[in-house]
Amino acid sequence: MIEKQKKLTDLFEHTVNNYPDRIAIKDSSTHYTYSELQNSALKLASRLKNEGVKVNDRIGLLTKKDNFTIVLFWGITYAGGIPILLDNDDEILVLKNKIKSSQPSYIIIRDCDNHKEEILSGTQILHESELIKELEKEESLQSYQIANVCYMITTSGTTGMPKVIEISHNNVLHYVSNLYEILERPDHINAAHVTNFSTDLGHTNFLLSLISGGMLYIFDRNECRDPFLFNSILKREQINFIKTTPSHIEVMLPFLDFGANYKIDFLVLGGEKLPWKLVKQIKDLELFNAILNHYGPSETTVGALVYPISETIGTENSVPIGKPIGNGNAYLINKKNGAGELYIEGPGVGIGYFNNDEETKEKFFFNEKTNNRGYKTGDICSMSEDGSFIFLRRDDNQVKIRGHRVELDEIESTLGMECAPMTWPIGMGKSFRGVYHLYNDEISFFDPHAEKGTSE
């Protein structure tokens, strides 16, 4: 089935045709069936075309944790635009830099973001309230041409300016179809979306619910953070799939209580190193039928490696990041003492960085021997006897904070001061990581609450 599909819209339409009346997306206030979602998206696409949107126009989308973000994503896609996934909670300077790097033709402003309009001068603004006004009366788009790029997503950059990654439809279809095979193609995945839409960690939940004809429940920020709300929604909505960060599930774990007749089929963890100690805590509660560790930089489309966890404890400090999915390939370069930089090749490797040839040439490559595009991850790894990769450290100043990539060089550039990562020993074999900067002979300290982490 998936081999015949060329665009993500092909997968969407396949699911709509097979399960039109199943609930596709749901949040705390509304829900859409698959047929309702497609109908709304096509009407929105028609309105966007009337506003002047053309094929391959880049459309900045200030995403919120709600259903309408998904409607807007599909509407932009059917209109031929390329969604640039931004976050409405971004600080003004961060948002301005992301817009400068991605150069959108239009920006869709959510009603709660109207105060940001003045910083967006020079870009044509489309207001959410105008786009949805009497949308039901709009004629649906009858014919459409889909852009070559599926979406664009921003990530931190060493120069202080974000990098904008271009991901193709083929990248996305390779990812979701092969991960779905690893899970043995379960029907009707009800997935919990607990992260924001401007990072791709949560795309796993979105795509697997789509390919299985299941439901994506979109947790708002309060529902994500309140452990009692989180627990009750999981049970009420019969969620059977979650992908989140180890730090998030660790906070929620003491409050999870599903009762005797309910378990979650899959818990997928990514974005940070996964310690064996946490795996044991999760397994001891017997709330999840399967646990997987998932790794991959955004440049390789959400995730490139996966490790199904069968054991409770391993010989390394953290759980292996696994083996490549689908037709991907991974190997170590410049090995020393069994460790080297992880390179990833295959259909999951993205197009490159938008309008940034220098960094694209530095990080992406083409292997003429294998006829594959590749990406240099910057992660130093080793390999276990079974061929699984084990993350050891970064080879640069990148750290992870709750699953988000942060470049210390970007912080330095923003501060305009000298800053550096440091580790302070605090006894009992433990240490404390952080960043300091010196200004007027006084030291200030920034605590990221994270080790250097994997580059997902």
N, C-alpha and C positions, 0 to 999 in steps of 0.2 A: 504494500500500500504506500508506504512512505517514499519508496524509490521513485514513484511516479510524480511526486510532488516537487515543485520547483520553488514555491514561495510559501511563507508561513501562512498566507491567506488560503492556500490550497488545503492545508491541514485544518484550519479553522472551518472551512466550508465542508470538508469531509465530516467533521464532528457535528456541525449544524444539521447536515442532511441525515445523519444517523440518530441523533439524539436531540431533536428540536425542542422538546418540552422539558428536558432536564435543566436544572438550575446550573448556570455557568459561573456566575459571580454573585457574591453576597457580602454585604457589610452590615453594620448595626442598624441601618435604616431601610435599605432597599435590596432587591435582588433582580437579576435578569436571567431568563432562560436563554438557551443558545439562540433560538430564533429571534427573541426580543433583542438580544445583544447585537446580532448581525443587522437586524432592521434599523436599530438606532445608529449603528456605525455607518451604514450606507446613507442614511438621511444626513448625518453629520458630514460625511464626505461630500455630499452634494452641496451642502452649505459652504464648506471650505473651498470647493471649486468655484462657487459663485463669488467668494471673497478674493479670488485670484490665485489660489494655490495651484502650482503646476507640478508636473512629475519631477521628482528629485529635488524639490525644494526642501530645505532643512527647516523643521518646525520645532522650536523650543517649547517644551511642555513642562510647566511647573507642577510636578506631580504632588498629589495628596494621597493620604491613605484612605481611599474610598473607591467605590465602583466606577465613578465617572472617569477616573484616570484610565481605566481599561477601555471604556467607551471611546475616549479621546484617542488612545493609542490605535485602536482599530479604525477610527474615522480618519485619522491622519494617514494611515497606511493605505486605505482604500482610495483616498484622494490622490495618491501617488507621492505623498510627502514622506520624509524621513524623520521619525520621532527622535528628538534629542531629549533624553530623560534627565531632567533637572529636579531639584528638590525645593519645594516652596518654603522649607525651613532654613535654607542656606542663609548664612550671613550675607549682607549686602556686597561686601568686597569679594567674597567667594563667588557669589552669583555673577557679579560683573566680569570677573576673570573667566568664568565658564562660558559666558556669552561671547566674550571677546575671542576665546579660542575656537568656539564652534560656529560662529558667524551665521546664526539662523536667519532665514528670510522672514520668518514670522515668529512671534512668541504668543502662546496662548496663556493668558492671565486668568487664574482662578479668582473668584469674587473676593476671597479673603486677602488677595495679594495686590489689590488696586493701588495700595500705597507705594508699591515698588515701580509704578509706571514711569516715574521721572528718571530712574536710573537706566531705563531701557530705550532712551532716545536714540534714534537712528535705525531702529528695528520696528517693522510694522506689527502693531499689537492687535490681537484678537481677544475679545472678552468672553469669558465663559457664559455669562448671563445672556449675551447677544447670540451666541452660538446655539444655546439650548432653547431660546425663546420660541414657543410654539413649534418645537422640532417635529412633533407628530404630524404637522400639516405639510412638512417638507416632502417633496418627491424623492424617492430613493434613487441613488446613483445607479444607472442601468448598465453602464460599461465602464471599465476602469483599467488603468495601466499601473502596475505596482513598481515602485522604485527598486533599483538593484541592491541598495543598502537596506537592511531590515531595521536597524536602529543605531543610534550613536550614544555613547555613554562616556562620561568624563572620569578621569582618575588623576591622582596627584602627579605633579611634575617636579623634577629637580631644579628647574629654573624659577620656580615660583608661579608659573602659569600652568593650569591644568592641561593634560593631554586628552584628546578626544578620540576614542577608539571607534572605528567603523566595523560593524559586524554584518555579514551578509546573511541572506535567507538560507543559503546552503550551510553556513556555519551553524545556524540555529537548528535546522532540521537534522543535521548529523548529530548534534548534541542530544536533543530530546529523544530521537528514535533509538539511539544506542543506550542511553541511560534507561529508557523504558524496557528495553530487552533485558538489561541486567536485573531489573526488578521483576522479570518474568511476566511482563505485560498484564498487570492487574487491571480489572475493569473498575471504572468509577472511582478514581482517586479523589477524595475530598481533602484538599490541601490547605494548610494554614499559611497565609502570607503575613509574616511578622516583621519583616525589615522594610526599608523604604524602597521606592521604585527607581531611585536614581543610582542605586548600586545593583549589580546583577545577581547577588547571592540569592535573592528571592525569586529570580526568574525560574529557578528549578520548580518551585511550587506552581507558578503560573503555567508553565509549559507542560508539566506532567498532568495537571488537572485537565488541560486542553486535549492532549492526545488520548486520554482515557475516557473522555466524555464525562468527567467528574466536575466537582465544584471547587472554586477558589474562594475561601473565606478570607476577606481582607480585614485584619485586625487594625483598629486605629491605635494611636500612640498610647492612649490610656489602657486599652485592652491588652496591649503588649506588655505593659509595665506592671499592671496590677495582677499579682499572682492568683488571686481568687477569681477575678474576672476571666483571666486566661484559662484557668482550669475549667470553669463552668462552661465557657464557650466551646472548648475542645469536646466536652461530653455532649453538650446540646446539639452541636452540629455534626457529631459523629466523625470528627476529623480522623483520617487514617494515614496522613502523611504530613511530616513537618521537616522543613530544612531551616536551620538557624545556626547561630554561632555557639560554640561551647560555653562562652561566658554567659549567654542568655539562658541556655537551658540549665546551667549550674545555679543561677539565681532562682529559677522557677521550680527546680527539682523538689525542694522540701515541701512545696505546697501542692504538688500533683497528687491527686487521689481520684482515680477513675471508678472505683467500685469493682465488684467481682465480674461483671459481664462486659467489660469494655477494655480493649487494649488498642494502642496505635500500631499499625502495621510497620511503618517505616519512620525512623528518626535519622535524618541525614545532617551531619555536622560539617561545617566548613568555615573558611575565613580566618581561622586561628589554629595554632597548634592544639591538638587534642591530647590531653594527658591521660595516661592509663588509669590514674586514680579516679578521674571523673567517669571513665567508662565503667569501672567497678561499681561506683555509686549508682549509675543509671541501671546497670544490669541487676543489681540487688533489689531494686524496686519492682522489677518484672512488669513494667508498663508498656514496653515496646517489643514487638516481635523480632525486629531486625534493626541493627544500627550500622550505619555506613559513614566512613570518613571520606570527604569529598574535597578535592583540591583542584585549583586551576586559576591562573590570572585571568582577568577580564579580557585580555588580549587573545585568549584561547577559547572564548565563548563560555562563560559561566564556570565550567569545570572541565578538566581534561583527564583527571585520574580519579579512581575510586577504590576504596578498600572496605569490603564487607567485613565487619568485626565479628569473629566467632569466639575468640578467646577473651579472657577477662584481664589478663596481664601479659605484658610483653617484656622483652629484654631491653628495649630502648626506653628513653624517658617519655616519648610521645608515640602515639599510634602512627603506623606507616600511612603515607598518603596514597599508596596503592599503585595500580597499573593503569595504562591508558585505556580509555573507552573507545569502542568502535574501531575505526580505521586510523586512529591516532598512533603515534610512536613517540617514545621518550627515551632519552639516553643522557649520560653524563659526559661532560667535556672537561679537559684539563684536570684529570683525576690526580689526586695526591692523597696517599694513605687511605684509599678507598672512597674518597669524597670528591665531588666535582660539581660544576654548575649544571643544572638541569635544563636541557633543551627539549622543546616539544614541537613535533611536526604533525601535519595531517589536515583533514578537512575542517577541523575545529579552529584552526589558527585564523584570526581575523584579517581584515583587509589591510589594516595599518592605522596610523595616526592621521587624522584629518589635517590637511594643510601643514604638515610637519614632516617633510621629507628627511630631514637630518636624523631625527629620532627614529623614524620608521626604518631607515637604512641601518641604524645602530642596533636596533632590537629585533627586527624581523629579517628573515633571509629566505632564499630559495635554494633548496638542495636539488641540484641537477641529477644526482644519482637516483634519488627516490622520487623525483618529480613532485615534491611536496613543499609547501610553504612552512616555515618554522619560526619559532619565537624563543629568544634567550630569556629565561625567567629571572635570572639573578638570584635564584635560590640554590644554596649549596646543599646537596643531598648525597646520601649513600644508597646502596641497594642491598636488600636482604637476600637470603638464599633462595627464596621463592620468586624473586624478580620484582618484588614490591619496592617502591622508593620510600626513603625515610628522610624527612626534612630535618636539616641540622641548623641552618642559620641563613641570613642574608649575606650577600657580598657587598652591600652598600649601607646607606643610612636610613633605609626604609623601616618603619615600625608598623605594627597593627594596633588599632584602638577599636575594640568591640567589632572587629571584622572589617574596619575601614583602613585602606592603605593611606599612610601618612609619610611624606618625605620630610625628614628633618632639614634637608637643604631648602625645602619650600618654606618651612617655618623661619629658617635663618633669613631667607630672602625677604619674607614678609615683615619680620621684625626689624630688618636693617641692622642687625647686631650680630656679634659672634655668638654662636650657640653650639653645643656639642652633646652627644649622648654620653651618659656616665652610668656606671654601676657601682653602688655602694654596698659593701658587705655588711650584713646586720646580724651575723652570728648564726649558729645552728645550721651551717651549710646553705643559708639562704642569702639572697641579694636583692637589692632594690634598684630598679632601672628608672631613669628619668632624663630630662633635658634641662640644662641650665643655660642662662645667658647673662653676660656681664654688661652692666650699664651704670655709668657714673660710679664705678668702683663698688657697686653693690651687686650681689648675686641673687637672681630670682630663679625659682625652680618650677618646671612644668612636669607633672607626673602623668604619663599616658596610661598607667595601670596596665601595661602590656609589655611582653618581651618583643623583640623583633619577631615578626610573624611571617607566615607564608603569604604569598603575593596574590591570593585570590581576590 
